[in-house]
Amino acid sequence: MQGTLPQSKQSSEIDSKIHEKPQRNKYDIRLEYDGKNHIKAEMALTYVNNSSAPMKELYFHLYPNIFRDKKHLPFFSWDLHLVFPDGISTGGIDILEARQDGEPVEWTTLNGDEALKLTLKKPVDPGKNSKIQLKFALTIPRANYRFGYMMFGKDRITLSLGNWYPLLAIYDGGKWSLDKHPAFGDPTYSDISDYTVRFTVPQDFTVAASGALQGKSAKDGKTIYTYSMEKIRDFAAALSNNYETAEDFVDGIKIISYFHPEDKKGGFMALDIVKHALSVYNDSFGKYPYPELRLAEANFYAGGMEFPTFIMMNTAKYKEPYLSSTSFERSTAHEVAHQWWYALVGNDQINEPWVDEGLTEFSALYYFEKRYGQAGRESYFERQVDANMSLIKGSKRKMQDPVRLFKNNREYFAIVYVKGALFYEDLKNTIGEEKMLDFLRSYFDTYKYKNVSFNEFIEFLKQKHYPGIDDGFFKKWF
C-alpha cells in the first residue's frame, strides 16, 4: 500500500484541503492575446483581509494607464526617444466589469486613472475572505518598456507584460499605498500572493512567464499556456513569435533562456550567467525556493527588470558592445539577485528603493568576486565604482531617499545602487565575510515572503551587535 492513504483518511484530507481557509490573496487570471497589441482578460481575486479592520473598499494599481495619453506619461522629456523609438504610442487598461462574490459593485478610477477603487457591498471582516471578479481590456503601446511591444522585422513581435493587471495595493498602518508611477526606477510595492494565469495566444507564439509552466495545449489554432506558483510577489510575462530557448539546471532548479534567433550568443550567455549566479547566491544567501527561473529577451530600455521567478532583459543587451564588456553580465547577475532582494524579501520600491537595490548591487559585485576572483572584483570597481565616484561625491542625495528626489536615472543609479553596494562592502570589511554571510542568511530567513522597511533593516542590523557597527558607522553612511 505504499503511497496510498486509507480511503477514509484520504477523503478527510482532501475535504480538509478544499475547505481550508486561504492564508493570502490568490489571483486567477485568464487572458486572450490577439497577436498584436490587444488583450482581453478576466481576473478572479480571492481577497484575504489580513488587517485588523473591516474592509469596505479595495484599491488596485492600474499601471498601464501611464500610457493613457501624452499628459499621463511619467517620463522625462530626454528619455522619450528611448521609451518610444518609433514615436509616442498610447495604450492602457480599461475596466469593463467589477463584481464581489458574483454581485456587481461600484468602481471608479483615481490618481490620474492609475488606481482603481472598488466600493464593496459586503465589508470583509478581519480574517475573512471574498471573491473579487474583474473583466478588463489592455491596449499595449508600441514602447521599449516593461509594458510595451516592439517589432523585429516585418512580422516578428515581442510583447513585454510587466505591471499589466490590476494589482491590489498594500494596506498598512490604516491606509492604502497608492504612489504614482515614477519617471524611472521600479513602481511596485506588493504582498506575497498565489497566482494562476492562463494565456491563450496565436499558435506561433511562445509565452515566458512567472511561476512554473503547468500545461501547454493547442485548440482551434491557438496555444494555451498555464503558469502558476504559490507565494510570489507579482506576475509578469513576455510573449513572442520570435523566440528560441535553451535550458539548464543548477541545484535542482530549471533555468530557461528565451531569445531571438539572431541573438543566440546572448541567449546562451544569459543561461550561463544565470546558472552561475544562482549557484553563488544559493550558497551565500539561502536556497532559491522555486523550481524554475526564466530570463527572456524583451523590451525595456533601462536594461533588465526583475519579477518573481522571471527576468526581463532588454534586447539591446544581447548585442555588442554589451556582450564583450561586463555590462550584460552585471545586469543579469543583478536581476538574478533580485530574486532574493525584492521578490522574496520585499520592500517599498518607490519610497525606499535602497532597501532592495543596494543589497542587490552588492550581490552582483559579490558574484563577480566569487566567479572570477580578484580580477572580477577589480573589473566591477573599474566599470561601476570608479565611473560613478564623482557623481557620488557631488550629489546631495542620500541612499535612503525616495525615487522622486533624484534628478535623473544616472544620479539614482550612482547613489542607490553603487553607493549602496559600497555600504555593504564596508560592512563586510568591518565584520568579516563569514559574519556578513551569516547576517544575510539571517535577514533572508527572517523576512522571506514579507515586506521590510528601511528602519526595520537598520534595527535588525543593530541587534546583531557586531564589533565596529556603531552609531559612527551608520552616521558615516546615512
N, C-alpha and C positions, 0 to 999 in steps of 0.2 A: 504493500500500500504506500510505498514511498512517493512523496509529492502529492498525496491526495488526503484531504481532510475528511473525517467522518461527515456524512450528509448533513446532520443536524447542526454541527458546528460550522460547516462550510456555509450553510444558508444563513445562520445567525451573523457570521462575519460579513457576508455580502450585504445583508439588511442593515447592519451597523454602518457600513461604508456609505450606503445610499442615503441614510438619514443623518449622517454626520453633519454637524453644523460647519459651514465654511469658516475658516480662520482668517482669510484675507480676500481681497477683491479678485474676481475672476472675469476675464474678458473672453468672449466667444465672438469672433468676427468672421463674417463670410463676405467675400467681395468678388466682383467680376470686372475684369480689365478688358478694354476694347482694342488693345494693341497699339494705341497711340497715347492719348493723354486724358482719358476719362475712366473713372471707376465708380461703380455703384456698390454700396455696401450696407450690410445690416450688422449691428453690434448688440449683443446681449451682455450686459454687465451685471454680475451678481455683486451688489454693493454690500459690504460689511461695515457696520458702524462700530469702529474700534475706539471712538471717542467716549467721553463721559456725559455727553449732552445729546438729547433727541435731535435728529437732523431733519429739518423741514425743507431745506434747499440743498441742491448739489451744484457744484461748479466744475466745468471742464475747460481745459485749454483747447483752443481751435487754432493751432499753429499755422496751418496752411493759409489762413486769411491775411498773413502779412503780404501775400501776393494778390489781394483782392483788387487793388488798383494802384496807380503810381503813388498816391498820397499815403498808402499804408506801408510802403516799403521802408524797412528799418535801416537800410544800408547807407553808408556814407557815399557821397557822390563819386568819390575817386575809386570806389570798389564796384560800381555798377557795371563797368565793362567786363569785370571778372565774373560776376554773377550772371550777366546776360551777354555773352559773347556774340550772339546773333540779334541783339536788340531787345529792349524791355518786353517781357511777356507776363501776362497776368494769369491768375488761377485762384484756387481757394476751395473751401469746403462749405457745402450747403446742407443744413439740417432739414430733412424732409418730414420727419415724424419722431415724436418722443412719447414713450409710454412708461408707466410704472406698474409692474405686475399685470400687464395687459391693458390697463386703463390709460387713456390719453392724459397727458399733463401739460401745463402751460410752460412755455420756454421763451427765452429771449437771449439775444446776444449783447455783449457789452465790451468795454475795453477796446473800442475800435474793431469790433467783431472778432477779437482774439480770445474771447471767453464765452461760454455758454452757461446760462443759469436755468436750472430746472426747478420749478416750484412743485414740490411733491404733494400729492393728495393725501397720502398716508405718511406721517412722520415716521422715521426709522429710529427706534429706541436703541440706546447703547447695548451692544452685544447682539443685536438683531440684524437681519439682512433683508434686502429687497431686490427684485429683478428690474433693471432699467433697460429698456429697449430703444435703440436709436436707429433710424434709417438716414443715410447721408449719401451725398454725391461729391466726388472730387474732380476738380479740373486741375491738372498738373501743368505748371508753367514750363516753357522751354528755358530752363535755367541750369547753370552749372552749380547746383546746390543740393543739399541733402534731401530737399523736396523739389524735384525737377527732373526733366528728361533732356537728353541730348541725342542728336542724330550722328551716326557714324557711317558715312557713305550714303547711298541713295535710299536704302530701306532698312538699315540696321539702326536699332534704337536701344538705349539703356535708360531705365527709369529708376531714380533713387526715391525710395519711400521711407524717409525719416521724418518723425514728428508729424504723422499724417492722419491720425484718427482722433476722435475726442478723448483726451486723456484726463481722467479725474484729477483735479487739483488736490494738493495736500492741505488738510485741515489740521492746524496745530496752534495751540495757545489761544483757542477761541476764535480763530479767523482763518480764512482761506488765502492761500498763497497764489496770487494772480498777477505776478510780474509780467510785463510785456516783453516780447521778443527783443533781445538786444541787437545792436548793429553787427557785433561779432561775438565770439565765444559761444558757449552752449546754453540753450534756453530752458532746459528741463530740470524739474525738481519733482520727484515722484516716489511712490511707495512700491514695495515689492508686491507683485500680483501673480496670478496664474493666467496663462494665455493659451488659446487655441485659435489659429487663424487658417481659414481655408481660402485659397486663391483659385479662381477659375480664369484661365488665360488662354489666348490662342495657342494652338498645338505646337508652334515652333518656338515658344518662349520657355525660358528657364527661370525658376524662382529661387533665389538665395535669400534666406531669412533668419531671423532669430529663432531660437528653440531647436528642436530636433525634428527632422523630417519623419513624419509618421506614415505618410502614404502618398502615392502618386498614381493617378489613373487617367484614362482617356475616355471622353464621352462627347459625342456629337461634334467632332472636330475641335474639341478643346481639351486642355490638360488641367487636371485638378491636383493641386499640391496642398497638403495639410501639414502644418507645423504646429508644435505645441511644446510647452515647457512650464513647469511649476516654479514659482519663486524667482521670477526675473523682474527687472525694474521697468522696462518698456519694450516695445517691439518695433523692429524695422525690417526692411527688405530691399532688394534690388531685383528688377525684372528686366530680362533682355532676350532678344533673339540673336544675340551676338556673343554667346558665352561658350567657352570650353572650360573644363575643370581638371584639377589634379588633386589627389588625396594622399594623406599620410596619417600616421598615428604616433602619438607620444604619450607615455604614461596612461595608456588605455583610452585616450581622448582622440576622437576622429577629427581631423583638420581637412577642410575643403577650401581650395582656392579657385575662384571664378575669375576668368579673364577673357579679354577679346583675343581672337586668334592671332591678330597681328602683334600682340604683346605677350607672347609665350614666355619670353625671357623674364619679364617682370612677374608673370603669374607664377612661375616656378621659384623665382627668388622669394616672392611673398610666402609661399609654402615653407620654404627653408627657414626664413626668419621667424615665422610664427612657431614652427616646431622648436627651435632653439630657445625662443623667448618663453614659451610655455614651460619648458623644462627648467629654465633658470628660476622662473617665478614660483613654480610648484615647489621647488626645493627651498626657496628663500622665504616665501610669504605664507605658504599653506596651499593645499591642493585645490585646484580649479574643480568645482563640484559638478559641472555639467558634462554630458557625454560627448558633445560636439561643439566645434567652433568654426565659423565661416568667415572668410575675408573675400570681398567682392570688388573688382574694378568697377567704379561707378562715377558719379558726378558730384564733386564737392570742391569748389575752387580753393578752399583753405587747406586742403591736403587730406587728412584722414579724419574719420568720425567714428567714435565708439558707440556701440549699442550692446546690450547684453547678448552674449554668445554670437555676435555678428559685428563685423568691422566693414565700414565703407571707405574705400580708398580712391582718391581722385585719379582719373585715367592718366593725367599728365605725369604722375609719379612713376608710371610703368614704362617711361621712355627716358632717354638721355636728356640732360646730364644727370638726372636723379639716380639712375641705376648705378653708375660708376662712382658716384660720390656716396657719402653716408646718409644722404637726405631720405631716400626711400626706406633704408633700414631703420633710421632713427624714428621716422613717422610710424612705421609698422610696429616696432618694439614698444613705442609709446602707447599705441592703441591697444595692443595686447595687455599691457599693464593696467589699462583702464578696466579690464575685466575684474580686477581686484578692487581698484580705487575708482569708484563710481558705480559700476554695475552691481557689485556685491556690498561694498561699504559706500553708501550713498551720502549725498550732501546737496545743499542748495547751490547749484552751479552758477546762478546769476548773482547772488549776493555774497557768496563765499567761495568763489571758484578755486582759490588756492588750496582748499582742503583736499580736493582730488588732483588738481593739475600739478601742484608742486611735488607731491609724492609720486605721481605717475612719471613725471620727467626725471626725477631721481632714479626711478626704476629703470628707465631707458638707459641712463648713464651706467647703472649697475650692470645691466645686460651687456653693454659694450665691454666693461671691465672683466666680467666673468667669461665672456665668449672669446675675447681677443687679448686679454691680459693688459699690460701697461700700454701697449700700442693702441688698444681700443679706447682706453681711458683718455690718453693724450689726444686722440682723434676727436673725441667728443668735446673736450675742453677747447681745442683749437677752433672747431666749427661752430660751437654753440656759446660757450662762456666768453672766450676772447672776443668774438664778433659782437657780443651784446654788452660788454662791460661798460663802455662809455655811456650807453643808454641807461644801464642800471644805476650808475653813479650820478647821472644827471637828472633822473626823474624824481619828482616829489611823491610819487605814488607809493603806497605800501602794498606788501604782498596780499594782505587780508582785505584790500579794498574790493568793493563790488565792481562788476564789469563796466557799469555806466560811467565810472570816474576816469577810465583810461582814454587817452586821446585817440589811439588807433591800435590796430592789431599788433603792430610791432612793439609798442611800449607794453602792451598787455602780455605778449609772449616773453619779453625780457624780464619783467618783474615777477609775474605769476609763475611762469614755467621755469625759467633759467635760474633766477634768484631763489625760487622755491626749491629747486634741486640743490642749490648750494647750501641752503639751510640744513637739509638732510645730510649732505656731505660733512658739514661741520658737526652735526650731531653724531655721525658715525665716527669721525676722527676723535671726538671728545670721549665717547663712552666705549669705543671699540666695536669692531664689526660683529662679533658674536652677540654682544648685548643689543646692538642695533637690530639684528635679525630677530632676536627674542622679542624685542619691543614690537616690531612689525607683525610678527605672528600673533602676539597677544592682542594687538589692536585689531587685526583682521578677525580673530576668533570672537572678540567682544562685540564688534559692530557689524558683523556679517548679516546681511539681509535687513539692516536697519539704516537710518539716517543719522549722521553725526554733524554737530556744529563745530565751528572753529573753537569756541570756548570749551566745549566738551573734549576736543582733541588736546588742547593745551593742558587742561586739568588732568586728563588721562596720562599725559607725559610727566607732569609734575609728580603724580602719585607714585611713579616708579623710583623717585629719589636717586637718580643716577648722579654720581660724583661729577661736578662741573656743570650740571644742568640746573642753574640757579637763576635768580632774578636778573643778574647781569647778562646771562646767556640770552634770555628772552628779550631783554631790553635792546640788545645788540641787533636782533633780527626783527622785532615787531614794534 
